[in-house]
Amino acid sequence: MVINILSHHQLKTSVSFLSKLDKDWESLIKKVGACHLKISSELSPYESLLKTIAYQQLHIKAAETIFQRFLSQFNGRFPQAHQLLEEDSSLIRASGFSQTKTETLYRIAEASINKIIPEKNEIIHLSDNEIIERLSSIKGVGVWTAQMILIFNLGRLDVLPTHDLGIQKGYQALKKLEALPKPRELFLIGELWKPYRTIASWYLWRAH
């Protein structure tokens, strides 16, 4: 069985490991302090996907407003997949969703019904790569979104979203680079951060 929720011991061990990588990492961790990665494990993978899509490319406060408007159409709760598919797209867009995001929400609902999105009791047994492959097969979801589920819903310890601009900027700041690192560069550099790349990502998001 794959371990999916970070323990206090894992957090402490990972921070100690990263602190010993070099002086830059040691300085960053001292500056930021203890890792407080918050896991929303109460949400199902399907619910997490809906929420992650809502928050994509938006300021957190704007996304929260839009998402709460969306939920209010379903009595403040996450809609079941069949309920979402029955909802008129104009009402979803009235919440503040773009046409593209609205279409993605429908595809997520269809993927849930078709068992492409694993249930809670299934996903904990799948590897990171298996989860990424299944979720990113849904048009509009993509690898980055799947990685956010791995980190913030499942608490997987070794995830590095190399295409995330915040992480690229964080590494640029950490090493005082003139240019942003390319995703391929980050992937290769990140090999040194295994098996704690999620925690490294958490600190890099706070490095700039």
MIGUGU-945235 format. One record per atom (N, C-alpha, C): residue in one letter; atom name; x, y, z. Coordinates in steps of 0.02 Angstrom, whole numbers, plus 50000, padded with zeros to 5 digits. Last residue first. Example, Ala and Ser with C-alpha at 12.3 -4.5 7.8 and 13.67 -1.06 7.14 Angstrom:
# residues 2
> s / N / 50642 / 49888 / 50354
> s / CA / 50684 / 49947 / 50357
> s / C / 50645 / 50002 / 50394
> a / N / 50660 / 49716 / 50390
> a / CA / 50615 / 49775 / 50390
> a / C / 50660 / 49835 / 50390
***
This chain:
# residues 208
> h / N / 50532 / 51666 / 49857
> h / CA / 50537 / 51728 / 49818
> h / C / 50485 / 51779 / 49839
> a / N / 50511 / 51549 / 49927
> a / CA / 50580 / 51574 / 49922
> a / C / 50587 / 51641 / 49886
> r / N / 50399 / 51475 / 49934
> r / CA / 50406 / 51529 / 49982
> r / C / 50474 / 51564 / 49979
> w / N / 50411 / 51374 / 49844
> w / CA / 50354 / 51420 / 49836
> w / C / 50360 / 51481 / 49882
> l / N / 50516 / 51306 / 49905
> l / CA / 50530 / 51347 / 49846
> l / C / 50473 / 51395 / 49831
> y / N / 50448 / 51235 / 50006
> y / CA / 50495 / 51289 / 50024
> y / C / 50510 / 51334 / 49964
> w / N / 50373 / 51147 / 49926
> w / CA / 50339 / 51190 / 49975
> w / C / 50384 / 51249 / 49994
> s / N / 50475 / 51077 / 49860
> s / CA / 50429 / 51120 / 49822
> s / C / 50395 / 51170 / 49868
> a / N / 50528 / 51005 / 49967
> a / CA / 50570 / 51053 / 49931
> a / C / 50527 / 51102 / 49893
> i / N / 50418 / 50925 / 49990
> i / CA / 50438 / 50973 / 50041
> i / C / 50484 / 51026 / 50011
> t / N / 50421 / 50850 / 49871
> t / CA / 50361 / 50888 / 49890
> t / C / 50379 / 50943 / 49940
> r / N / 50542 / 50782 / 49875
> r / CA / 50534 / 50838 / 49827
> r / C / 50471 / 50879 / 49840
> y / N / 50609 / 50684 / 49950
> y / CA / 50570 / 50736 / 49984
> y / C / 50557 / 50796 / 49938
> p / N / 50703 / 50581 / 49931
> p / CA / 50632 / 50569 / 49915
> p / C / 50585 / 50621 / 49946
> k / N / 50767 / 50702 / 49813
> k / CA / 50729 / 50640 / 49827
> k / C / 50749 / 50613 / 49895
> w / N / 50850 / 50803 / 49780
> w / CA / 50802 / 50816 / 49834
> w / C / 50759 / 50755 / 49851
> l / N / 50922 / 50770 / 49671
> l / CA / 50959 / 50776 / 49734
> l / C / 50912 / 50785 / 49794
> e / N / 50831 / 50784 / 49571
> e / CA / 50852 / 50716 / 49588
> e / C / 50888 / 50715 / 49656
> g / N / 50821 / 50917 / 49541
> g / CA / 50777 / 50889 / 49592
> g / C / 50792 / 50818 / 49611
> i / N / 50901 / 50932 / 49431
> i / CA / 50924 / 50959 / 49495
> i / C / 50886 / 50927 / 49552
> l / N / 50813 / 50875 / 49336
> l / CA / 50879 / 50845 / 49349
> l / C / 50907 / 50867 / 49416
> f / N / 50703 / 50962 / 49344
> f / CA / 50695 / 50890 / 49354
> f / C / 50761 / 50857 / 49373
> l / N / 50761 / 51084 / 49311
> l / CA / 50734 / 51074 / 49379
> l / C / 50726 / 51000 / 49394
> e / N / 50791 / 51059 / 49176
> e / CA / 50845 / 51074 / 49224
> e / C / 50821 / 51060 / 49295
> r / N / 50662 / 51045 / 49126
> r / CA / 50709 / 50989 / 49122
> r / C / 50767 / 50998 / 49171
> p / N / 50608 / 51176 / 49147
> p / CA / 50581 / 51117 / 49182
> p / C / 50628 / 51057 / 49182
> k / N / 50742 / 51296 / 49169
> k / CA / 50695 / 51260 / 49127
> k / C / 50668 / 51199 / 49165
> p / N / 50754 / 51432 / 49285
> p / CA / 50775 / 51366 / 49263
> p / C / 50722 / 51334 / 49219
> l / N / 50762 / 51604 / 49236
> l / CA / 50723 / 51549 / 49265
> l / C / 50751 / 51482 / 49241
> a / N / 50921 / 51690 / 49255
> a / CA / 50863 / 51668 / 49216
> a / C / 50826 / 51612 / 49253
> e / N / 51015 / 51716 / 49352
> e / CA / 50993 / 51771 / 49310
> e / C / 50929 / 51753 / 49272
> l / N / 50998 / 51652 / 49521
> l / CA / 51010 / 51643 / 49449
> l / C / 50984 / 51703 / 49410
> k / N / 51004 / 51625 / 49660
> k / CA / 51021 / 51691 / 49633
> k / C / 51040 / 51686 / 49559
> k / N / 50955 / 51511 / 49714
> k / CA / 51023 / 51507 / 49688
> k / C / 51046 / 51572 / 49655
> l / N / 50828 / 51555 / 49757
> l / CA / 50871 / 51516 / 49801
> l / C / 50944 / 51518 / 49780
> a / N / 50775 / 51615 / 49642
> a / CA / 50791 / 51656 / 49700
> a / C / 50840 / 51620 / 49747
> q / N / 50759 / 51501 / 49562
> q / CA / 50798 / 51557 / 49537
> q / C / 50821 / 51602 / 49595
> y / N / 50672 / 51430 / 49641
> y / CA / 50740 / 51404 / 49632
> y / C / 50786 / 51458 / 49605
> g / N / 50559 / 51515 / 49631
> g / CA / 50588 / 51499 / 49696
> g / C / 50660 / 51473 / 49689
> k / N / 50530 / 51511 / 49497
> k / CA / 50552 / 51574 / 49526
> k / C / 50586 / 51563 / 49594
> q / N / 50490 / 51375 / 49491
> q / CA / 50546 / 51400 / 49449
> q / C / 50574 / 51465 / 49478
> i / N / 50382 / 51380 / 49577
> i / CA / 50440 / 51339 / 49595
> i / C / 50501 / 51359 / 49554
> g / N / 50297 / 51464 / 49506
> g / CA / 50317 / 51481 / 49573
> g / C / 50379 / 51443 / 49596
> l / N / 50273 / 51393 / 49387
> l / CA / 50312 / 51455 / 49385
> l / C / 50337 / 51476 / 49455
> d / N / 50288 / 51224 / 49361
> d / CA / 50257 / 51273 / 49404
> d / C / 50301 / 51336 / 49408
> h / N / 50349 / 51121 / 49299
> h / CA / 50321 / 51173 / 49256
> h / C / 50288 / 51229 / 49296
> t / N / 50384 / 51030 / 49399
> t / CA / 50438 / 51068 / 49366
> t / C / 50413 / 51124 / 49321
> p / N / 50329 / 50982 / 49541
> p / CA / 50297 / 51011 / 49481
> p / C / 50345 / 51057 / 49444
> l / N / 50374 / 50843 / 49620
> l / CA / 50406 / 50905 / 49599
> l / C / 50373 / 50931 / 49535
> v / N / 50346 / 50738 / 49757
> v / CA / 50318 / 50766 / 49696
> v / C / 50352 / 50833 / 49682
> d / N / 50351 / 50647 / 49872
> d / CA / 50406 / 50655 / 49824
> d / C / 50381 / 50681 / 49756
> l / N / 50245 / 50623 / 49960
> l / CA / 50306 / 50655 / 49985
> l / C / 50356 / 50676 / 49932
> r / N / 50071 / 50657 / 49954
> r / CA / 50128 / 50618 / 49930
> r / C / 50193 / 50657 / 49940
> g / N / 49946 / 50702 / 49998
> g / CA / 50005 / 50709 / 50041
> g / C / 50063 / 50666 / 50020
> l / N / 49827 / 50706 / 49930
> l / CA / 49852 / 50640 / 49951
> l / C / 49914 / 50644 / 49995
> n / N / 49802 / 50842 / 49913
> n / CA / 49747 / 50797 / 49932
> n / C / 49773 / 50731 / 49960
> f / N / 49921 / 50906 / 49883
> f / CA / 49875 / 50937 / 49931
> f / C / 49815 / 50895 / 49951
> i / N / 49997 / 50816 / 49796
> i / CA / 50026 / 50853 / 49853
> i / C / 49974 / 50871 / 49905
> l / N / 49910 / 50759 / 49704
> l / CA / 49958 / 50717 / 49740
> l / C / 49984 / 50752 / 49802
> i / N / 49848 / 50874 / 49657
> i / CA / 49808 / 50824 / 49693
> i / C / 49854 / 50780 / 49734
> m / N / 49955 / 50931 / 49591
> m / CA / 49925 / 50968 / 49647
> m / C / 49882 / 50921 / 49689
> q / N / 49973 / 50837 / 49490
> q / CA / 50025 / 50844 / 49542
> q / C / 49999 / 50882 / 49602
> a / N / 49861 / 50862 / 49412
> a / CA / 49868 / 50797 / 49445
> a / C / 49919 / 50800 / 49501
> t / N / 49896 / 50990 / 49367
> t / CA / 49837 / 50981 / 49409
> t / C / 49840 / 50915 / 49447
> w / N / 50009 / 50957 / 49288
> w / CA / 50015 / 51002 / 49346
> w / C / 49957 / 50993 / 49394
> v / N / 49956 / 50874 / 49186
> v / CA / 50002 / 50846 / 49235
> v / C / 50006 / 50890 / 49297
> g / N / 49777 / 50896 / 49148
> g / CA / 49849 / 50904 / 49139
> g / C / 49891 / 50879 / 49198
> v / N / 49638 / 50944 / 49120
> v / CA / 49667 / 50930 / 49186
> v / C / 49743 / 50938 / 49183
> g / N / 49600 / 50957 / 48991
> g / CA / 49591 / 51015 / 49034
> g / C / 49620 / 51005 / 49103
> k / N / 49550 / 50791 / 48968
> k / CA / 49567 / 50854 / 48935
> k / C / 49551 / 50913 / 48981
> i / N / 49619 / 50666 / 49060
> i / CA / 49558 / 50706 / 49054
> i / C / 49578 / 50774 / 49025
> s / N / 49741 / 50615 / 49083
> s / CA / 49708 / 50592 / 49021
> s / C / 49643 / 50630 / 49009
> s / N / 49780 / 50652 / 49207
> s / CA / 49800 / 50696 / 49152
> s / C / 49772 / 50674 / 49084
> l / N / 49733 / 50543 / 49283
> l / CA / 49701 / 50608 / 49289
> l / C / 49718 / 50654 / 49230
> r / N / 49817 / 50435 / 49241
> r / CA / 49744 / 50431 / 49237
> r / C / 49711 / 50500 / 49238
> e / N / 49948 / 50483 / 49262
> e / CA / 49927 / 50458 / 49197
> e / C / 49851 / 50457 / 49190
> i / N / 49947 / 50514 / 49398
> i / CA / 49959 / 50567 / 49349
> i / C / 49934 / 50545 / 49280
> i / N / 49930 / 50384 / 49450
> i / CA / 49880 / 50436 / 49463
> i / C / 49886 / 50492 / 49411
> e / N / 50047 / 50322 / 49409
> e / CA / 49983 / 50295 / 49388
> e / C / 49927 / 50346 / 49396
> n / N / 50143 / 50401 / 49475
> n / CA / 50141 / 50400 / 49401
> n / C / 50074 / 50373 / 49375
> d / N / 50117 / 50370 / 49610
> d / CA / 50111 / 50438 / 49585
> d / C / 50102 / 50439 / 49510
> s / N / 50020 / 50216 / 49621
> s / CA / 50082 / 50254 / 49623
> s / C / 50070 / 50324 / 49597
> l / N / 49877 / 50171 / 49721
> l / CA / 49909 / 50186 / 49657
> l / C / 49973 / 50226 / 49666
> h / N / 49810 / 50159 / 49838
> h / CA / 49850 / 50102 / 49818
> h / C / 49889 / 50114 / 49753
> i / N / 49732 / 50270 / 49850
> i / CA / 49788 / 50262 / 49898
> i / C / 49834 / 50204 / 49880
> i / N / 49631 / 50253 / 49758
> i / CA / 49687 / 50296 / 49740
> i / C / 49746 / 50288 / 49787
> e / N / 49530 / 50175 / 49817
> e / CA / 49572 / 50147 / 49764
> e / C / 49636 / 50187 / 49755
> n / N / 49461 / 50248 / 49908
> n / CA / 49489 / 50184 / 49931
> n / C / 49532 / 50150 / 49879
> k / N / 49419 / 50359 / 49830
> k / CA / 49465 / 50367 / 49887
> k / C / 49500 / 50302 / 49906
> e / N / 49419 / 50311 / 49654
> e / CA / 49386 / 50327 / 49718
> e / C / 49439 / 50332 / 49773
> p / N / 49498 / 50384 / 49509
> p / CA / 49492 / 50332 / 49561
> p / C / 49452 / 50357 / 49621
> i / N / 49431 / 50427 / 49358
> i / CA / 49453 / 50456 / 49421
> i / C / 49444 / 50404 / 49476
> i / N / 49372 / 50334 / 49276
> i / CA / 49440 / 50356 / 49260
> i / C / 49471 / 50389 / 49322
> k / N / 49240 / 50297 / 49292
> k / CA / 49290 / 50267 / 49336
> k / C / 49363 / 50282 / 49316
> n / N / 49141 / 50366 / 49230
> n / CA / 49174 / 50313 / 49191
> n / C / 49233 / 50280 / 49228
> i / N / 49111 / 50463 / 49324
> i / CA / 49061 / 50411 / 49309
> i / C / 49093 / 50351 / 49273
> s / N / 49229 / 50538 / 49311
> s / CA / 49211 / 50507 / 49375
> s / C / 49162 / 50450 / 49364
> a / N / 49221 / 50584 / 49181
> a / CA / 49277 / 50539 / 49200
> a / C / 49264 / 50504 / 49266
> e / N / 49112 / 50669 / 49193
> e / CA / 49107 / 50610 / 49150
> e / C / 49161 / 50559 / 49168
> a / N / 49169 / 50765 / 49279
> a / CA / 49109 / 50728 / 49300
> a / C / 49102 / 50664 / 49258
> i / N / 49269 / 50812 / 49195
> i / CA / 49287 / 50781 / 49259
> i / C / 49229 / 50738 / 49284
> r / N / 49193 / 50870 / 49095
> r / CA / 49235 / 50812 / 49078
> r / C / 49257 / 50775 / 49141
> y / N / 49136 / 50976 / 49167
> y / CA / 49093 / 50924 / 49139
> y / C / 49133 / 50861 / 49123
> l / N / 49252 / 51049 / 49193
> l / CA / 49212 / 51023 / 49248
> l / C / 49167 / 50966 / 49225
> t / N / 49288 / 51086 / 49062
> t / CA / 49331 / 51041 / 49100
> t / C / 49294 / 51010 / 49159
> e / N / 49187 / 51175 / 49032
> e / CA / 49192 / 51114 / 48993
> e / C / 49235 / 51062 / 49029
> t / N / 49222 / 51275 / 49123
> t / CA / 49157 / 51242 / 49128
> t / C / 49158 / 51176 / 49091
> k / N / 49346 / 51316 / 49074
> k / CA / 49343 / 51282 / 49138
> k / C / 49277 / 51246 / 49148
> t / N / 49301 / 51374 / 48952
> t / CA / 49350 / 51319 / 48953
> t / C / 49347 / 51280 / 49018
> q / N / 49218 / 51476 / 48996
> q / CA / 49190 / 51423 / 48955
> q / C / 49236 / 51362 / 48957
> s / N / 49254 / 51515 / 49169
> s / CA / 49260 / 51526 / 49097
> s / C / 49228 / 51468 / 49060
> f / N / 49151 / 51546 / 49311
> f / CA / 49194 / 51501 / 49273
> f / C / 49196 / 51521 / 49200
> g / N / 49059 / 51619 / 49378
> g / CA / 49122 / 51651 / 49365
> g / C / 49171 / 51607 / 49327
> s / N / 48931 / 51578 / 49388
> s / CA / 48970 / 51576 / 49450
> s / C / 49036 / 51613 / 49441
> a / N / 48891 / 51574 / 49258
> a / CA / 48868 / 51631 / 49299
> a / C / 48904 / 51634 / 49366
> r / N / 48935 / 51451 / 49218
> r / CA / 48973 / 51510 / 49197
> r / C / 48953 / 51572 / 49237
> i / N / 48832 / 51377 / 49273
> i / CA / 48901 / 51367 / 49298
> i / C / 48944 / 51427 / 49280
> l / N / 48727 / 51423 / 49197
> l / CA / 48725 / 51434 / 49269
> l / C / 48795 / 51425 / 49300
> s / N / 48762 / 51379 / 49071
> s / CA / 48756 / 51452 / 49082
> s / C / 48755 / 51468 / 49157
> s / N / 48753 / 51242 / 49079
> s / CA / 48820 / 51273 / 49076
> s / C / 48817 / 51348 / 49090
> d / N / 48643 / 51165 / 49194
> d / CA / 48651 / 51204 / 49133
> d / C / 48718 / 51242 / 49135
> e / N / 48674 / 51003 / 49259
> e / CA / 48670 / 51075 / 49271
> e / C / 48683 / 51113 / 49205
> e / N / 48699 / 50871 / 49236
> e / CA / 48631 / 50894 / 49222
> e / C / 48624 / 50970 / 49229
> l / N / 48828 / 50856 / 49279
> l / CA / 48815 / 50848 / 49207
> l / C / 48745 / 50874 / 49188
> l / N / 48808 / 50870 / 49417
> l / CA / 48847 / 50920 / 49380
> l / C / 48832 / 50917 / 49305
> q / N / 48738 / 50754 / 49445
> q / CA / 48707 / 50819 / 49458
> q / C / 48742 / 50873 / 49417
> h / N / 48832 / 50656 / 49417
> h / CA / 48772 / 50659 / 49375
> h / C / 48735 / 50725 / 49384
> a / N / 48928 / 50683 / 49519
> a / CA / 48945 / 50689 / 49448
> a / C / 48884 / 50696 / 49404
> q / N / 48865 / 50788 / 49650
> q / CA / 48883 / 50722 / 49624
> q / C / 48892 / 50729 / 49549
> p / N / 48935 / 50944 / 49703
> p / CA / 48885 / 50906 / 49666
> p / C / 48910 / 50836 / 49649
> f / N / 48975 / 50990 / 49866
> f / CA / 49001 / 50967 / 49803
> f / C / 48946 / 50928 / 49766
> r / N / 48857 / 51111 / 49935
> r / CA / 48896 / 51048 / 49936
> r / C / 48925 / 51033 / 49867
> g / N / 48770 / 51215 / 49933
> g / CA / 48832 / 51224 / 49970
> g / C / 48876 / 51162 / 49973
> n / N / 48666 / 51179 / 49848
> n / CA / 48654 / 51182 / 49921
> n / C / 48718 / 51184 / 49962
> f / N / 48720 / 51201 / 49723
> f / CA / 48707 / 51132 / 49745
> f / C / 48700 / 51128 / 49821
> q / N / 48749 / 51330 / 49708
> q / CA / 48699 / 51303 / 49662
> q / C / 48680 / 51231 / 49680
> s / N / 48854 / 51347 / 49793
> s / CA / 48788 / 51370 / 49816
> s / C / 48732 / 51346 / 49770
> l / N / 48964 / 51309 / 49719
> l / CA / 48937 / 51262 / 49768
> l / C / 48867 / 51281 / 49791
> f / N / 48982 / 51431 / 49647
> f / CA / 48969 / 51367 / 49612
> f / C / 48936 / 51317 / 49660
> r / N / 49014 / 51518 / 49748
> r / CA / 48954 / 51530 / 49707
> r / C / 48933 / 51466 / 49672
> q / N / 49134 / 51460 / 49788
> q / CA / 49077 / 51460 / 49835
> q / C / 49012 / 51475 / 49799
> f / N / 49212 / 51486 / 49675
> f / CA / 49197 / 51417 / 49694
> f / C / 49138 / 51413 / 49743
> i / N / 49219 / 51625 / 49673
> i / CA / 49189 / 51589 / 49616
> i / C / 49168 / 51519 / 49638
> t / N / 49287 / 51647 / 49795
> t / CA / 49221 / 51677 / 49782
> t / C / 49184 / 51639 / 49728
> e / N / 49408 / 51579 / 49772
> e / CA / 49364 / 51558 / 49827
> e / C / 49293 / 51584 / 49817
> a / N / 49462 / 51653 / 49668
> a / CA / 49444 / 51583 / 49657
> a / C / 49395 / 51559 / 49710
> a / N / 49487 / 51773 / 49733
> a / CA / 49441 / 51772 / 49676
> a / C / 49416 / 51701 / 49664
> k / N / 49582 / 51729 / 49826
> k / CA / 49519 / 51759 / 49849
> k / C / 49466 / 51758 / 49794
> i / N / 49690 / 51680 / 49746
> i / CA / 49654 / 51635 / 49791
> i / C / 49586 / 51663 / 49813
> h / N / 49691 / 51720 / 49573
> h / CA / 49708 / 51739 / 49642
> h / C / 49663 / 51700 / 49689
> l / N / 49708 / 51588 / 49453
> l / CA / 49670 / 51642 / 49485
> l / C / 49699 / 51658 / 49553
> q / N / 49755 / 51471 / 49395
> q / CA / 49771 / 51535 / 49364
> q / C / 49729 / 51593 / 49391
> q / N / 49637 / 51365 / 49472
> q / CA / 49689 / 51372 / 49421
> q / C / 49694 / 51444 / 49395
> y / N / 49530 / 51346 / 49555
> y / CA / 49584 / 51389 / 49579
> y / C / 49640 / 51400 / 49529
> a / N / 49448 / 51257 / 49487
> a / CA / 49422 / 51323 / 49505
> a / C / 49477 / 51372 / 49523
> i / N / 49529 / 51144 / 49484
> i / CA / 49514 / 51179 / 49421
> i / C / 49489 / 51250 / 49436
> t / N / 49524 / 51110 / 49619
> t / CA / 49588 / 51130 / 49590
> t / C / 49577 / 51168 / 49524
> k / N / 49389 / 51071 / 49634
> k / CA / 49415 / 51129 / 49670
> k / C / 49480 / 51155 / 49639
> l / N / 49383 / 50958 / 49551
> l / CA / 49338 / 51014 / 49541
> l / C / 49366 / 51077 / 49573
> l / N / 49481 / 50878 / 49615
> l / CA / 49491 / 50901 / 49547
> l / C / 49446 / 50961 / 49532
> s / N / 49421 / 50853 / 49738
> s / CA / 49484 / 50890 / 49735
> s / C / 49498 / 50918 / 49666
> e / N / 49314 / 50774 / 49699
> e / CA / 49301 / 50839 / 49729
> e / C / 49364 / 50883 / 49725
> y / N / 49387 / 50660 / 49653
> y / CA / 49341 / 50696 / 49608
> y / C / 49328 / 50767 / 49634
> p / N / 49454 / 50619 / 49771
> p / CA / 49492 / 50641 / 49712
> p / C / 49449 / 50681 / 49663
> s / N / 49367 / 50695 / 49912
> s / CA / 49379 / 50639 / 49867
> s / C / 49421 / 50663 / 49809
> l / N / 49431 / 50776 / 50058
> l / CA / 49399 / 50779 / 49992
> l / C / 49415 / 50716 / 49953
> e / N / 49508 / 50759 / 50168
> e / CA / 49437 / 50743 / 50175
> e / C / 49400 / 50744 / 50108
> s / N / 49636 / 50802 / 50148
> s / CA / 49623 / 50731 / 50136
> s / C / 49549 / 50712 / 50143
> s / N / 49715 / 50921 / 50115
> s / CA / 49642 / 50918 / 50116
> s / C / 49619 / 50847 / 50102
> i / N / 49856 / 50968 / 50207
> i / CA / 49827 / 50916 / 50163
> i / C / 49751 / 50916 / 50171
> k / N / 49976 / 51091 / 50215
> k / CA / 49908 / 51073 / 50234
> k / C / 49878 / 51025 / 50183
> l / N / 50135 / 51104 / 50280
> l / CA / 50098 / 51083 / 50221
> l / C / 50029 / 51058 / 50241
> h / N / 50230 / 51184 / 50354
> h / CA / 50160 / 51175 / 50374
> h / C / 50118 / 51159 / 50312
> c / N / 50395 / 51172 / 50409
> c / CA / 50349 / 51159 / 50353
> c / C / 50278 / 51146 / 50380
> a / N / 50471 / 51305 / 50503
> a / CA / 50446 / 51237 / 50497
> a / C / 50397 / 51230 / 50439
> g / N / 50553 / 51438 / 50409
> g / CA / 50532 / 51403 / 50470
> g / C / 50506 / 51333 / 50455
> v / N / 50609 / 51529 / 50320
> v / CA / 50538 / 51512 / 50314
> v / C / 50512 / 51480 / 50378
> k / N / 50744 / 51538 / 50366
> k / CA / 50704 / 51598 / 50353
> k / C / 50629 / 51583 / 50353
> k / N / 50786 / 51407 / 50371
> k / CA / 50788 / 51447 / 50432
> k / C / 50744 / 51509 / 50425
> i / N / 50770 / 51374 / 50237
> i / CA / 50729 / 51340 / 50286
> i / C / 50729 / 51378 / 50353
> l / N / 50868 / 51457 / 50177
> l / CA / 50798 / 51463 / 50159
> l / C / 50753 / 51433 / 50213
> s / N / 50988 / 51409 / 50236
> s / CA / 50966 / 51477 / 50247
> s / C / 50892 / 51487 / 50233
> e / N / 50992 / 51278 / 50185
> e / CA / 50992 / 51289 / 50257
> e / C / 50965 / 51359 / 50274
> w / N / 50999 / 51304 / 50049
> w / CA / 50941 / 51270 / 50076
> w / C / 50935 / 51281 / 50151
> d / N / 51126 / 51366 / 50048
> d / CA / 51067 / 51401 / 50022
> d / C / 51003 / 51370 / 50050
> k / N / 51215 / 51271 / 50095
> k / CA / 51203 / 51331 / 50136
> k / C / 51140 / 51368 / 50112
> d / N / 51144 / 51105 / 50063
> d / CA / 51195 / 51158 / 50056
> d / C / 51173 / 51219 / 50096
> l / N / 51078 / 50995 / 50126
> l / CA / 51099 / 50993 / 50056
> l / C / 51154 / 51043 / 50042
> k / N / 51026 / 51002 / 50252
> k / CA / 51095 / 50979 / 50246
> k / C / 51121 / 50977 / 50174
> s / N / 50895 / 51035 / 50235
> s / CA / 50939 / 51083 / 50268
> s / C / 51012 / 51066 / 50259
> l / N / 50841 / 50916 / 50186
> l / CA / 50849 / 50973 / 50141
> l / C / 50897 / 51025 / 50170
> f / N / 50841 / 50837 / 50306
> f / CA / 50876 / 50815 / 50245
> f / C / 50891 / 50874 / 50199
> s / N / 50755 / 50911 / 50388
> s / CA / 50824 / 50899 / 50408
> s / C / 50867 / 50880 / 50349
> v / N / 50637 / 50897 / 50315
> v / CA / 50666 / 50964 / 50325
> v / C / 50739 / 50959 / 50345
> s / N / 50617 / 50758 / 50325
> s / CA / 50628 / 50789 / 50259
> s / C / 50659 / 50858 / 50266
> t / N / 50598 / 50738 / 50462
> t / CA / 50653 / 50705 / 50428
> t / C / 50669 / 50739 / 50362
> k / N / 50480 / 50813 / 50482
> k / CA / 50541 / 50830 / 50518
> k / C / 50603 / 50801 / 50484
> l / N / 50391 / 50743 / 50399
> l / CA / 50404 / 50814 / 50389
> l / C / 50471 / 50834 / 50421
> q / N / 50392 / 50616 / 50459
> q / CA / 50415 / 50625 / 50389
> q / C / 50432 / 50697 / 50375
> h / N / 50337 / 50647 / 50585
> h / CA / 50406 / 50620 / 50580
> h / C / 50434 / 50629 / 50510
> h / N / 50209 / 50684 / 50551
> h / CA / 50253 / 50734 / 50582
> h / C / 50326 / 50711 / 50576
> s / N / 50166 / 50615 / 50389
> s / CA / 50167 / 50613 / 50462
> s / C / 50214 / 50668 / 50487
> l / N / 50062 / 50633 / 50248
> l / CA / 50126 / 50647 / 50281
> l / C / 50119 / 50646 / 50357
> i / N / 49978 / 50504 / 50170
> i / CA / 49971 / 50563 / 50212
> i / C / 50035 / 50572 / 50252
> n / N / 50002 / 50388 / 50096
> n / CA / 49976 / 50446 / 50061
> n / C / 49966 / 50508 / 50105
> i / N / 50092 / 50246 / 50049
> i / CA / 50077 / 50293 / 50103
> i / C / 50057 / 50360 / 50073
> v / N / 50026 / 50112 / 49959
> v / CA / 50063 / 50174 / 49955
> v / C / 50043 / 50219 / 50013
> m / N / 50042 / 49940 / 50000
> m / CA / 50000 / 50000 / 50000
> m / C / 50044 / 50063 / 50000
***
